[in-house]
C-alpha cells in the first residue's frame, strides 16, 4: 500500500499517462505554511491518511487542484475530462470511476474502500 503525493500544485500532465494507484484523491493545494486552504479537505485529511497509510490498505495518489482562485476557475483542468471533479475533497476509484465527495468521506470511506 502506498499513499503518494503529486507535486503541489499538480500539473495535469502528470496524470496523462494513467494512474497506477487504486484511488485518486483530489485536495486543495497547501498554502505557504503547508496547510490545506479548504476546510473540508482538512476535516478528512487524517481519516484519509489512516485509511491509506496501512500496510494492508489500498494504494492512492493525492492530487492538488490549486489555490482557491485556481480551483474556483471553471477552466481548472481537473474540472474537465477525464476527472470531472466538481467539489473537493473527492476520492475516485480508478477501476470503475465511483466517487466519494466532501462530507461523505467522513462517513463512508471504510465501506467505499471494500
VENURUR-V936835 format. One record per residue. N is the residue number from 1. RES is the residue in three letters. PSI is psi as a letter, one per 30 degrees, with the letter a starting at -180 (none if undefined). OMEGA is omega in whole degrees, 0 to 359 (none if undefined). NEAR is the number of other C-alpha atoms within 8 Angstrom. Layout:
n=N res=RES psi=PSI omega=OMEGA near=NEAR
n=N res=RES psi=PSI omega=OMEGA near=NEAR
This chain:
n=1 res=UNK psi=k omega=176 near=10
n=2 res=UNK psi=k omega=170 near=10
n=3 res=UNK psi=j omega=183 near=11
n=4 res=UNK psi=k omega=176 near=7
n=5 res=UNK psi=k omega=172 near=7
n=6 res=UNK psi=l omega=176 near=10
n=7 res=UNK psi=k omega=182 near=8
n=8 res=UNK psi=k omega=354 near=9
n=9 res=UNK psi=l omega=183 near=11
n=10 res=UNK psi=k omega=173 near=11
n=11 res=UNK psi=k omega=182 near=7
n=12 res=UNK psi=f omega=180 near=8
n=13 res=UNK psi=f omega=177 near=6
n=14 res=UNK psi=e omega=183 near=7
n=15 res=UNK psi=f omega=185 near=8
n=16 res=UNK psi=e omega=183 near=6
n=17 res=UNK psi=g omega=178 near=6
n=18 res=UNK psi=l omega=180 near=5
n=19 res=UNK psi=k omega=180 near=8
n=20 res=UNK psi=f omega=183 near=4
n=21 res=UNK psi=l omega=179 near=10
n=22 res=UNK psi=e omega=185 near=11
n=23 res=UNK psi=l omega=172 near=12
n=24 res=UNK psi=k omega=181 near=14
n=25 res=UNK psi=j omega=179 near=12
n=26 res=UNK psi=k omega=181 near=13
n=27 res=UNK psi=l omega=167 near=14
n=28 res=UNK psi=l omega=175 near=16
n=29 res=UNK psi=l omega=179 near=12
n=30 res=UNK psi=k omega=178 near=12
n=31 res=UNK psi=a omega=183 near=9
n=32 res=UNK psi=f omega=177 near=5
n=33 res=UNK psi=f omega=179 near=5
n=34 res=UNK psi=g omega=181 near=6
n=35 res=UNK psi=k omega=174 near=7
n=36 res=UNK psi=k omega=182 near=12
n=37 res=UNK psi=f omega=184 near=12
n=38 res=UNK psi=j omega=182 near=10
n=39 res=UNK psi=e omega=178 near=7
n=40 res=UNK psi=e omega=176 near=10
n=41 res=UNK psi=e omega=178 near=14
n=42 res=UNK psi=e omega=183 near=10
n=43 res=UNK psi=f omega=183 near=7
n=44 res=UNK psi=f omega=187 near=10
n=45 res=UNK psi=e omega=182 near=8
n=46 res=UNK psi=e omega=178 near=8
n=47 res=UNK psi=e omega=179 near=8
n=48 res=UNK psi=e omega=179 near=9
n=49 res=UNK psi=e omega=179 near=9
n=50 res=UNK psi=e omega=183 near=8
n=51 res=UNK psi=e omega=183 near=10
n=52 res=UNK psi=f omega=182 near=13
n=53 res=UNK psi=f omega=180 near=11
n=54 res=UNK psi=k omega=179 near=8
n=55 res=UNK psi=f omega=182 near=6
n=56 res=UNK psi=g omega=182 near=5
n=57 res=UNK psi=a omega=179 near=10
n=58 res=UNK psi=l omega=179 near=11
n=59 res=UNK psi=k omega=181 near=11
n=60 res=UNK psi=l omega=174 near=13
n=61 res=UNK psi=k omega=177 near=12
n=62 res=UNK psi=k omega=180 near=12
n=63 res=UNK psi=k omega=180 near=14
n=64 res=UNK psi=k omega=188 near=14
n=65 res=UNK psi=f omega=179 near=14
n=66 res=UNK psi=l omega=176 near=12
n=67 res=UNK psi=l omega=185 near=12
n=68 res=UNK psi=e omega=181 near=9
n=69 res=UNK psi=e omega=179 near=7
n=70 res=UNK psi=e omega=181 near=9
n=71 res=UNK psi=e omega=183 near=11
n=72 res=UNK psi=f omega=179 near=7
n=73 res=UNK psi=k omega=179 near=7
n=74 res=UNK psi=f omega=179 near=6
n=75 res=UNK psi=g omega=176 near=6
n=76 res=UNK psi=k omega=186 near=11
n=77 res=UNK psi=f omega=180 near=6
n=78 res=UNK psi=f omega=175 near=11
n=79 res=UNK psi=f omega=183 near=11
n=80 res=UNK psi=a omega=175 near=10
n=81 res=UNK psi=k omega=3 near=6
n=82 res=UNK psi=f omega=189 near=5
n=83 res=UNK psi=e omega=180 near=7
n=84 res=UNK psi=h omega=179 near=8
n=85 res=UNK psi=k omega=181 near=10
n=86 res=UNK psi=f omega=185 near=5
n=87 res=UNK psi=k omega=175 near=7
n=88 res=UNK psi=k omega=358 near=13
n=89 res=UNK psi=l omega=174 near=12
n=90 res=UNK psi=k omega=174 near=13
n=91 res=UNK psi=k omega=180 near=12
n=92 res=UNK psi=k omega=174 near=11
n=93 res=UNK psi=j omega=186 near=11
n=94 res=UNK psi=e omega=185 near=11
n=95 res=UNK psi=e omega=186 near=5
n=96 res=UNK psi=g omega=178 near=5
n=97 res=UNK psi=g omega=178 near=7
n=98 res=UNK psi=k omega=185 near=7
n=99 res=UNK psi=k omega=171 near=8
n=100 res=UNK psi=k omega=190 near=12
n=101 res=UNK psi=k omega=172 near=11
n=102 res=UNK psi=b omega=186 near=12
n=103 res=UNK psi=f omega=178 near=7
n=104 res=UNK psi=f omega=179 near=9
n=105 res=UNK psi=e omega=180 near=11
n=106 res=UNK psi=e omega=188 near=9
n=107 res=UNK psi=f omega=190 near=6
n=108 res=UNK psi=g omega=185 near=9
n=109 res=UNK psi=e omega=183 near=11
n=110 res=UNK psi=e omega=180 near=7
n=111 res=UNK psi=f omega=179 near=6
n=112 res=UNK psi=e omega=182 near=7
n=113 res=UNK psi=f omega=182 near=6
n=114 res=UNK psi=none omega=none near=4
